[in-house]
Amino acid sequence: MKKLLIASVVALAACGEAPKPETPEVEPVSTEVMLALSIANSIEAHPASVDSVLLGNGLTRSGFDSLLYRIAEDSVLSAQYTARRR
């Protein structure tokens, strides 16, 4: 029994640490994208309060349109927005 215990300890020590699962790297998201996502989600949740949502975020309808166009023109920002908007 003692030999089995020693053999088990030696076997466990030889195995070392279990490999850690790989976690995908999360790339940082632009503040413009985060703002646009926050506004879009709020508008979706409260469609009757569009102007209030925009004003609360310091934007007008045309300012929000401009923000979305800037994101759409940049492939990295567009990919970030699309990936998180789904």
Gaussian input, Z-matrix of N, CA and C with variables (Angstrom, degrees):
# hf/3-21g

backbone

0 1
 N
 C     1     B1
 C     2     B2     1     A1
 N     3     B3     2     A2     1     D1
 C     4     B4     3     A3     2     D2
 C     5     B5     4     A4     3     D3
 N     6     B6     5     A5     4     D4
 C     7     B7     6     A6     5     D5
 C     8     B8     7     A7     6     D6
 N     9     B9     8     A8     7     D7
 C    10    B10     9     A9     8     D8
 C    11    B11    10    A10     9     D9
 N    12    B12    11    A11    10    D10
 C    13    B13    12    A12    11    D11
 C    14    B14    13    A13    12    D12
 N    15    B15    14    A14    13    D13
 C    16    B16    15    A15    14    D14
 C    17    B17    16    A16    15    D15
 N    18    B18    17    A17    16    D16
 C    19    B19    18    A18    17    D17
 C    20    B20    19    A19    18    D18
 N    21    B21    20    A20    19    D19
 C    22    B22    21    A21    20    D20
 C    23    B23    22    A22    21    D21
 N    24    B24    23    A23    22    D22
 C    25    B25    24    A24    23    D23
 C    26    B26    25    A25    24    D24
 N    27    B27    26    A26    25    D25
 C    28    B28    27    A27    26    D26
 C    29    B29    28    A28    27    D27
 N    30    B30    29    A29    28    D28
 C    31    B31    30    A30    29    D29
 C    32    B32    31    A31    30    D30
 N    33    B33    32    A32    31    D31
 C    34    B34    33    A33    32    D32
 C    35    B35    34    A34    33    D33
 N    36    B36    35    A35    34    D34
 C    37    B37    36    A36    35    D35
 C    38    B38    37    A37    36    D36
 N    39    B39    38    A38    37    D37
 C    40    B40    39    A39    38    D38
 C    41    B41    40    A40    39    D39
 N    42    B42    41    A41    40    D40
 C    43    B43    42    A42    41    D41
 C    44    B44    43    A43    42    D42
 N    45    B45    44    A44    43    D43
 C    46    B46    45    A45    44    D44
 C    47    B47    46    A46    45    D45
 N    48    B48    47    A47    46    D46
 C    49    B49    48    A48    47    D47
 C    50    B50    49    A49    48    D48
 N    51    B51    50    A50    49    D49
 C    52    B52    51    A51    50    D50
 C    53    B53    52    A52    51    D51
 N    54    B54    53    A53    52    D52
 C    55    B55    54    A54    53    D53
 C    56    B56    55    A55    54    D54
 N    57    B57    56    A56    55    D55
 C    58    B58    57    A57    56    D56
 C    59    B59    58    A58    57    D57
 N    60    B60    59    A59    58    D58
 C    61    B61    60    A60    59    D59
 C    62    B62    61    A61    60    D60
 N    63    B63    62    A62    61    D61
 C    64    B64    63    A63    62    D62
 C    65    B65    64    A64    63    D63
 N    66    B66    65    A65    64    D64
 C    67    B67    66    A66    65    D65
 C    68    B68    67    A67    66    D66
 N    69    B69    68    A68    67    D67
 C    70    B70    69    A69    68    D68
 C    71    B71    70    A70    69    D69
 N    72    B72    71    A71    70    D70
 C    73    B73    72    A72    71    D71
 C    74    B74    73    A73    72    D72
 N    75    B75    74    A74    73    D73
 C    76    B76    75    A75    74    D74
 C    77    B77    76    A76    75    D75
 N    78    B78    77    A77    76    D76
 C    79    B79    78    A78    77    D77
 C    80    B80    79    A79    78    D78
 N    81    B81    80    A80    79    D79
 C    82    B82    81    A81    80    D80
 C    83    B83    82    A82    81    D81
 N    84    B84    83    A83    82    D82
 C    85    B85    84    A84    83    D83
 C    86    B86    85    A85    84    D84
 N    87    B87    86    A86    85    D85
 C    88    B88    87    A87    86    D86
 C    89    B89    88    A88    87    D87
 N    90    B90    89    A89    88    D88
 C    91    B91    90    A90    89    D89
 C    92    B92    91    A91    90    D90
 N    93    B93    92    A92    91    D91
 C    94    B94    93    A93    92    D92
 C    95    B95    94    A94    93    D93
 N    96    B96    95    A95    94    D94
 C    97    B97    96    A96    95    D95
 C    98    B98    97    A97    96    D96
 N    99    B99    98    A98    97    D97
 C   100   B100    99    A99    98    D98
 C   101   B101   100   A100    99    D99
 N   102   B102   101   A101   100   D100
 C   103   B103   102   A102   101   D101
 C   104   B104   103   A103   102   D102
 N   105   B105   104   A104   103   D103
 C   106   B106   105   A105   104   D104
 C   107   B107   106   A106   105   D105
 N   108   B108   107   A107   106   D106
 C   109   B109   108   A108   107   D107
 C   110   B110   109   A109   108   D108
 N   111   B111   110   A110   109   D109
 C   112   B112   111   A111   110   D110
 C   113   B113   112   A112   111   D111
 N   114   B114   113   A113   112   D112
 C   115   B115   114   A114   113   D113
 C   116   B116   115   A115   114   D114
 N   117   B117   116   A116   115   D115
 C   118   B118   117   A117   116   D116
 C   119   B119   118   A118   117   D117
 N   120   B120   119   A119   118   D118
 C   121   B121   120   A120   119   D119
 C   122   B122   121   A121   120   D120
 N   123   B123   122   A122   121   D121
 C   124   B124   123   A123   122   D122
 C   125   B125   124   A124   123   D123
 N   126   B126   125   A125   124   D124
 C   127   B127   126   A126   125   D125
 C   128   B128   127   A127   126   D126
 N   129   B129   128   A128   127   D127
 C   130   B130   129   A129   128   D128
 C   131   B131   130   A130   129   D129
 N   132   B132   131   A131   130   D130
 C   133   B133   132   A132   131   D131
 C   134   B134   133   A133   132   D132
 N   135   B135   134   A134   133   D133
 C   136   B136   135   A135   134   D134
 C   137   B137   136   A136   135   D135
 N   138   B138   137   A137   136   D136
 C   139   B139   138   A138   137   D137
 C   140   B140   139   A139   138   D138
 N   141   B141   140   A140   139   D139
 C   142   B142   141   A141   140   D140
 C   143   B143   142   A142   141   D141
 N   144   B144   143   A143   142   D142
 C   145   B145   144   A144   143   D143
 C   146   B146   145   A145   144   D144
 N   147   B147   146   A146   145   D145
 C   148   B148   147   A147   146   D146
 C   149   B149   148   A148   147   D147
 N   150   B150   149   A149   148   D148
 C   151   B151   150   A150   149   D149
 C   152   B152   151   A151   150   D150
 N   153   B153   152   A152   151   D151
 C   154   B154   153   A153   152   D152
 C   155   B155   154   A154   153   D153
 N   156   B156   155   A155   154   D154
 C   157   B157   156   A156   155   D155
 C   158   B158   157   A157   156   D156
 N   159   B159   158   A158   157   D157
 C   160   B160   159   A159   158   D158
 C   161   B161   160   A160   159   D159
 N   162   B162   161   A161   160   D160
 C   163   B163   162   A162   161   D161
 C   164   B164   163   A163   162   D162
 N   165   B165   164   A164   163   D163
 C   166   B166   165   A165   164   D164
 C   167   B167   166   A166   165   D165
 N   168   B168   167   A167   166   D166
 C   169   B169   168   A168   167   D167
 C   170   B170   169   A169   168   D168
 N   171   B171   170   A170   169   D169
 C   172   B172   171   A171   170   D170
 C   173   B173   172   A172   171   D171
 N   174   B174   173   A173   172   D172
 C   175   B175   174   A174   173   D173
 C   176   B176   175   A175   174   D174
 N   177   B177   176   A176   175   D175
 C   178   B178   177   A177   176   D176
 C   179   B179   178   A178   177   D177
 N   180   B180   179   A179   178   D178
 C   181   B181   180   A180   179   D179
 C   182   B182   181   A181   180   D180
 N   183   B183   182   A182   181   D181
 C   184   B184   183   A183   182   D182
 C   185   B185   184   A184   183   D183
 N   186   B186   185   A185   184   D184
 C   187   B187   186   A186   185   D185
 C   188   B188   187   A187   186   D186
 N   189   B189   188   A188   187   D187
 C   190   B190   189   A189   188   D188
 C   191   B191   190   A190   189   D189
 N   192   B192   191   A191   190   D190
 C   193   B193   192   A192   191   D191
 C   194   B194   193   A193   192   D192
 N   195   B195   194   A194   193   D193
 C   196   B196   195   A195   194   D194
 C   197   B197   196   A196   195   D195
 N   198   B198   197   A197   196   D196
 C   199   B199   198   A198   197   D197
 C   200   B200   199   A199   198   D198
 N   201   B201   200   A200   199   D199
 C   202   B202   201   A201   200   D200
 C   203   B203   202   A202   201   D201
 N   204   B204   203   A203   202   D202
 C   205   B205   204   A204   203   D203
 C   206   B206   205   A205   204   D204
 N   207   B207   206   A206   205   D205
 C   208   B208   207   A207   206   D206
 C   209   B209   208   A208   207   D207
 N   210   B210   209   A209   208   D208
 C   211   B211   210   A210   209   D209
 C   212   B212   211   A211   210   D210
 N   213   B213   212   A212   211   D211
 C   214   B214   213   A213   212   D212
 C   215   B215   214   A214   213   D213
 N   216   B216   215   A215   214   D214
 C   217   B217   216   A216   215   D215
 C   218   B218   217   A217   216   D216
 N   219   B219   218   A218   217   D217
 C   220   B220   219   A219   218   D218
 C   221   B221   220   A220   219   D219
 N   222   B222   221   A221   220   D220
 C   223   B223   222   A222   221   D221
 C   224   B224   223   A223   222   D222
 N   225   B225   224   A224   223   D223
 C   226   B226   225   A225   224   D224
 C   227   B227   226   A226   225   D225
 N   228   B228   227   A227   226   D226
 C   229   B229   228   A228   227   D227
 C   230   B230   229   A229   228   D228
 N   231   B231   230   A230   229   D229
 C   232   B232   231   A231   230   D230
 C   233   B233   232   A232   231   D231
 N   234   B234   233   A233   232   D232
 C   235   B235   234   A234   233   D233
 C   236   B236   235   A235   234   D234
 N   237   B237   236   A236   235   D235
 C   238   B238   237   A237   236   D236
 C   239   B239   238   A238   237   D237
 N   240   B240   239   A239   238   D238
 C   241   B241   240   A240   239   D239
 C   242   B242   241   A241   240   D240
 N   243   B243   242   A242   241   D241
 C   244   B244   243   A243   242   D242
 C   245   B245   244   A244   243   D243
 N   246   B246   245   A245   244   D244
 C   247   B247   246   A246   245   D245
 C   248   B248   247   A247   246   D246
 N   249   B249   248   A248   247   D247
 C   250   B250   249   A249   248   D248
 C   251   B251   250   A250   249   D249
 N   252   B252   251   A251   250   D250
 C   253   B253   252   A252   251   D251
 C   254   B254   253   A253   252   D252
 N   255   B255   254   A254   253   D253
 C   256   B256   255   A255   254   D254
 C   257   B257   256   A256   255   D255

   B1=1.4440
   B2=1.5244
   B3=1.3505
   B4=1.4545
   B5=1.5219
   B6=1.3501
   B7=1.4670
   B8=1.5299
   B9=1.3395
   B10=1.4561
   B11=1.5234
   B12=1.3118
   B13=1.4536
   B14=1.5251
   B15=1.3068
   B16=1.4703
   B17=1.5254
   B18=1.3136
   B19=1.4582
   B20=1.5306
   B21=1.3173
   B22=1.4607
   B23=1.5194
   B24=1.3233
   B25=1.4666
   B26=1.5199
   B27=1.3111
   B28=1.4658
   B29=1.5370
   B30=1.3207
   B31=1.4640
   B32=1.5259
   B33=1.3195
   B34=1.4654
   B35=1.5139
   B36=1.3201
   B37=1.4618
   B38=1.5197
   B39=1.3030
   B40=1.4654
   B41=1.5245
   B42=1.3045
   B43=1.4654
   B44=1.5125
   B45=1.2965
   B46=1.4554
   B47=1.5139
   B48=1.2883
   B49=1.4566
   B50=1.5222
   B51=1.2985
   B52=1.4613
   B53=1.5263
   B54=1.3226
   B55=1.4642
   B56=1.5294
   B57=1.3177
   B58=1.4572
   B59=1.5263
   B60=1.3205
   B61=1.4570
   B62=1.5254
   B63=1.3113
   B64=1.4562
   B65=1.5147
   B66=1.3153
   B67=1.4516
   B68=1.5181
   B69=1.3132
   B70=1.4597
   B71=1.5191
   B72=1.3214
   B73=1.4535
   B74=1.5149
   B75=1.3021
   B76=1.4541
   B77=1.5223
   B78=1.3136
   B79=1.4518
   B80=1.5202
   B81=1.3150
   B82=1.4573
   B83=1.5220
   B84=1.3092
   B85=1.4585
   B86=1.5190
   B87=1.3014
   B88=1.4533
   B89=1.5274
   B90=1.3313
   B91=1.4648
   B92=1.5238
   B93=1.3413
   B94=1.4688
   B95=1.5291
   B96=1.3286
   B97=1.4608
   B98=1.5248
   B99=1.3189
   B100=1.4659
   B101=1.5297
   B102=1.3333
   B103=1.4580
   B104=1.5229
   B105=1.3273
   B106=1.4636
   B107=1.5237
   B108=1.3074
   B109=1.4634
   B110=1.5218
   B111=1.3084
   B112=1.4613
   B113=1.5276
   B114=1.3238
   B115=1.4601
   B116=1.5262
   B117=1.3210
   B118=1.4751
   B119=1.5239
   B120=1.3189
   B121=1.4679
   B122=1.5255
   B123=1.3289
   B124=1.4673
   B125=1.5204
   B126=1.3252
   B127=1.4640
   B128=1.5230
   B129=1.3158
   B130=1.4578
   B131=1.5373
   B132=1.3183
   B133=1.4621
   B134=1.5332
   B135=1.3304
   B136=1.4673
   B137=1.5246
   B138=1.3204
   B139=1.4669
   B140=1.5310
   B141=1.2934
   B142=1.4665
   B143=1.5277
   B144=1.3206
   B145=1.4700
   B146=1.5170
   B147=1.3202
   B148=1.4696
   B149=1.5219
   B150=1.3368
   B151=1.4579
   B152=1.5240
   B153=1.3194
   B154=1.4676
   B155=1.5253
   B156=1.3165
   B157=1.4743
   B158=1.5240
   B159=1.3215
   B160=1.4623
   B161=1.5240
   B162=1.3172
   B163=1.4605
   B164=1.5255
   B165=1.3161
   B166=1.4593
   B167=1.5135
   B168=1.3242
   B169=1.4696
   B170=1.5238
   B171=1.3405
   B172=1.4600
   B173=1.5164
   B174=1.3260
   B175=1.4640
   B176=1.5242
   B177=1.3113
   B178=1.4568
   B179=1.5133
   B180=1.3320
   B181=1.4730
   B182=1.5247
   B183=1.3179
   B184=1.4755
   B185=1.5286
   B186=1.3318
   B187=1.4624
   B188=1.5163
   B189=1.3315
   B190=1.4664
   B191=1.5289
   B192=1.3374
   B193=1.4699
   B194=1.5263
   B195=1.3239
   B196=1.4696
   B197=1.5241
   B198=1.3198
   B199=1.4653
   B200=1.5250
   B201=1.3270
   B202=1.4682
   B203=1.5290
   B204=1.3374
   B205=1.4598
   B206=1.5289
   B207=1.3464
   B208=1.4736
   B209=1.5270
   B210=1.3148
   B211=1.4761
   B212=1.5225
   B213=1.3229
   B214=1.4714
   B215=1.5236
   B216=1.3223
   B217=1.4683
   B218=1.5226
   B219=1.3068
   B220=1.4667
   B221=1.5263
   B222=1.3131
   B223=1.4655
   B224=1.5334
   B225=1.3176
   B226=1.4694
   B227=1.5239
   B228=1.3328
   B229=1.4665
   B230=1.5218
   B231=1.3225
   B232=1.4625
   B233=1.5239
   B234=1.3178
   B235=1.4661
   B236=1.5276
   B237=1.3331
   B238=1.4594
   B239=1.5323
   B240=1.3126
   B241=1.4668
   B242=1.5321
   B243=1.3160
   B244=1.4612
   B245=1.5278
   B246=1.3180
   B247=1.4670
   B248=1.5244
   B249=1.3100
   B250=1.4614
   B251=1.5133
   B252=1.2945
   B253=1.4560
   B254=1.5153
   B255=1.2900
   B256=1.4721
   B257=1.4825
   A1=110.46
   A2=115.54
   A3=120.07
   A4=110.22
   A5=116.71
   A6=120.87
   A7=110.69
   A8=117.12
   A9=121.77
   A10=110.36
   A11=116.25
   A12=121.12
   A13=110.58
   A14=116.38
   A15=120.68
   A16=109.80
   A17=116.85
   A18=120.18
   A19=110.64
   A20=117.10
   A21=121.33
   A22=110.85
   A23=116.60
   A24=121.13
   A25=110.01
   A26=117.19
   A27=121.51
   A28=110.13
   A29=116.45
   A30=120.48
   A31=110.63
   A32=116.92
   A33=120.28
   A34=111.37
   A35=117.15
   A36=121.17
   A37=110.58
   A38=116.76
   A39=120.55
   A40=111.43
   A41=116.47
   A42=119.59
   A43=111.89
   A44=116.56
   A45=119.39
   A46=111.02
   A47=114.11
   A48=120.43
   A49=110.15
   A50=115.39
   A51=119.77
   A52=108.44
   A53=116.56
   A54=118.77
   A55=110.62
   A56=115.18
   A57=119.98
   A58=108.48
   A59=116.21
   A60=117.49
   A61=109.76
   A62=114.81
   A63=119.36
   A64=109.17
   A65=114.95
   A66=119.22
   A67=108.01
   A68=116.36
   A69=117.95
   A70=110.06
   A71=114.76
   A72=119.23
   A73=108.91
   A74=114.75
   A75=120.07
   A76=107.43
   A77=114.81
   A78=116.49
   A79=109.49
   A80=115.69
   A81=118.80
   A82=111.32
   A83=114.78
   A84=120.82
   A85=108.54
   A86=115.89
   A87=122.53
   A88=110.62
   A89=116.02
   A90=120.13
   A91=110.40
   A92=117.09
   A93=119.75
   A94=110.58
   A95=116.09
   A96=120.73
   A97=109.81
   A98=117.16
   A99=120.31
   A100=110.87
   A101=116.82
   A102=121.07
   A103=110.36
   A104=116.58
   A105=120.75
   A106=111.22
   A107=117.50
   A108=121.13
   A109=111.33
   A110=116.13
   A111=120.44
   A112=110.86
   A113=116.11
   A114=120.42
   A115=110.56
   A116=116.79
   A117=120.37
   A118=111.05
   A119=116.73
   A120=120.13
   A121=111.59
   A122=116.62
   A123=120.18
   A124=111.37
   A125=116.92
   A126=120.75
   A127=110.15
   A128=116.10
   A129=120.22
   A130=110.73
   A131=116.32
   A132=120.72
   A133=112.21
   A134=116.74
   A135=121.77
   A136=110.14
   A137=118.49
   A138=121.09
   A139=114.37
   A140=118.05
   A141=120.19
   A142=111.74
   A143=117.49
   A144=121.47
   A145=112.95
   A146=116.66
   A147=120.70
   A148=111.49
   A149=117.05
   A150=119.90
   A151=112.33
   A152=117.20
   A153=120.95
   A154=111.25
   A155=115.71
   A156=120.41
   A157=109.66
   A158=116.43
   A159=120.19
   A160=111.00
   A161=117.04
   A162=121.31
   A163=110.77
   A164=116.63
   A165=120.96
   A166=112.97
   A167=116.32
   A168=121.31
   A169=112.13
   A170=115.57
   A171=120.07
   A172=114.45
   A173=117.52
   A174=120.96
   A175=111.50
   A176=114.45
   A177=122.29
   A178=107.01
   A179=116.36
   A180=118.73
   A181=110.69
   A182=116.89
   A183=119.01
   A184=110.80
   A185=117.29
   A186=120.11
   A187=111.74
   A188=116.52
   A189=120.57
   A190=110.06
   A191=116.22
   A192=119.64
   A193=110.72
   A194=116.36
   A195=120.53
   A196=111.25
   A197=116.01
   A198=120.91
   A199=110.24
   A200=116.53
   A201=120.02
   A202=111.79
   A203=117.60
   A204=120.14
   A205=110.96
   A206=117.57
   A207=119.84
   A208=110.54
   A209=116.10
   A210=120.20
   A211=109.77
   A212=117.42
   A213=121.52
   A214=112.24
   A215=117.38
   A216=121.37
   A217=113.02
   A218=117.85
   A219=122.55
   A220=108.54
   A221=117.04
   A222=120.71
   A223=112.67
   A224=117.67
   A225=120.61
   A226=110.41
   A227=116.10
   A228=120.28
   A229=110.85
   A230=115.60
   A231=120.45
   A232=110.96
   A233=116.47
   A234=120.63
   A235=110.61
   A236=117.48
   A237=121.16
   A238=110.19
   A239=115.96
   A240=120.63
   A241=110.41
   A242=116.18
   A243=121.04
   A244=111.62
   A245=116.35
   A246=121.04
   A247=111.88
   A248=116.74
   A249=120.16
   A250=113.62
   A251=118.21
   A252=121.86
   A253=112.09
   A254=118.48
   A255=121.92
   A256=112.65
   D1=-40.97
   D2=-179.92
   D3=-64.33
   D4=-38.75
   D5=179.27
   D6=-64.38
   D7=-37.54
   D8=179.15
   D9=-65.28
   D10=-40.92
   D11=179.13
   D12=-64.45
   D13=-44.82
   D14=179.20
   D15=-64.71
   D16=-41.52
   D17=179.29
   D18=-63.70
   D19=-37.86
   D20=178.68
   D21=-65.47
   D22=-43.01
   D23=179.72
   D24=-64.39
   D25=-43.27
   D26=179.31
   D27=-64.17
   D28=-41.78
   D29=-179.70
   D30=-64.53
   D31=-42.52
   D32=178.86
   D33=-65.85
   D34=-39.70
   D35=179.37
   D36=-65.64
   D37=-35.46
   D38=-179.65
   D39=-69.91
   D40=-29.99
   D41=-179.70
   D42=-69.46
   D43=-30.40
   D44=-179.03
   D45=73.49
   D46=-161.06
   D47=-177.86
   D48=-79.06
   D49=141.83
   D50=177.81
   D51=-67.35
   D52=141.19
   D53=180.00
   D54=-63.64
   D55=138.89
   D56=-179.94
   D57=-83.17
   D58=140.33
   D59=179.20
   D60=-65.32
   D61=141.31
   D62=-179.84
   D63=-73.76
   D64=132.73
   D65=175.43
   D66=-105.88
   D67=134.28
   D68=-179.40
   D69=-66.39
   D70=141.76
   D71=178.39
   D72=-73.34
   D73=132.40
   D74=178.96
   D75=-98.88
   D76=119.11
   D77=-179.89
   D78=-81.19
   D79=147.66
   D80=-178.34
   D81=-64.19
   D82=149.54
   D83=-178.87
   D84=-105.12
   D85=136.98
   D86=179.30
   D87=-59.12
   D88=146.28
   D89=177.00
   D90=-64.90
   D91=-32.75
   D92=176.94
   D93=-63.37
   D94=-41.85
   D95=179.63
   D96=-66.32
   D97=-43.11
   D98=179.35
   D99=-61.38
   D100=-40.82
   D101=178.32
   D102=-63.80
   D103=-48.01
   D104=-179.67
   D105=-61.32
   D106=-41.11
   D107=178.71
   D108=-64.90
   D109=-43.59
   D110=179.44
   D111=-61.06
   D112=-44.89
   D113=179.74
   D114=-66.03
   D115=-45.86
   D116=-179.30
   D117=-60.30
   D118=-42.43
   D119=178.96
   D120=-65.99
   D121=-39.58
   D122=178.72
   D123=-67.10
   D124=-40.71
   D125=178.41
   D126=-65.11
   D127=-40.69
   D128=178.61
   D129=-62.64
   D130=-38.38
   D131=-179.08
   D132=-76.44
   D133=-29.27
   D134=-176.72
   D135=-135.19
   D136=69.44
   D137=-174.29
   D138=-62.56
   D139=-23.42
   D140=179.46
   D141=-79.50
   D142=-9.24
   D143=-175.83
   D144=-114.34
   D145=33.79
   D146=-175.88
   D147=-55.01
   D148=-52.08
   D149=-176.74
   D150=-63.19
   D151=-37.04
   D152=177.82
   D153=-65.85
   D154=-42.27
   D155=178.59
   D156=-62.25
   D157=-46.85
   D158=-179.49
   D159=-63.53
   D160=-46.58
   D161=-179.76
   D162=-61.20
   D163=-39.70
   D164=177.78
   D165=-62.91
   D166=-21.41
   D167=178.35
   D168=-105.76
   D169=11.58
   D170=175.94
   D171=74.49
   D172=25.21
   D173=-178.72
   D174=-128.12
   D175=160.09
   D176=169.65
   D177=-107.42
   D178=178.57
   D179=176.86
   D180=-61.11
   D181=-42.87
   D182=-179.55
   D183=-69.62
   D184=-33.40
   D185=176.71
   D186=-66.07
   D187=-38.41
   D188=177.58
   D189=-68.16
   D190=-40.55
   D191=175.88
   D192=-59.01
   D193=-44.18
   D194=179.60
   D195=-61.88
   D196=-41.05
   D197=178.00
   D198=-60.94
   D199=-46.06
   D200=179.69
   D201=-64.68
   D202=-36.64
   D203=177.29
   D204=-66.77
   D205=-40.32
   D206=177.31
   D207=-60.95
   D208=-41.01
   D209=178.99
   D210=-66.34
   D211=-43.18
   D212=-178.15
   D213=-65.27
   D214=-31.13
   D215=-178.75
   D216=-76.02
   D217=-18.69
   D218=-177.91
   D219=-106.62
   D220=118.58
   D221=-174.67
   D222=-62.56
   D223=-36.29
   D224=179.54
   D225=-68.45
   D226=-47.62
   D227=179.68
   D228=-64.41
   D229=-39.78
   D230=179.29
   D231=-62.47
   D232=-42.17
   D233=178.93
   D234=-65.38
   D235=-40.41
   D236=178.01
   D237=-62.14
   D238=-46.09
   D239=-178.46
   D240=-63.29
   D241=-48.17
   D242=-177.58
   D243=-62.16
   D244=-42.50
   D245=-178.27
   D246=-63.68
   D247=-34.03
   D248=-176.20
   D249=-95.68
   D250=-12.27
   D251=-178.67
   D252=-86.49
   D253=-16.78
   D254=-176.64
   D255=-62.75

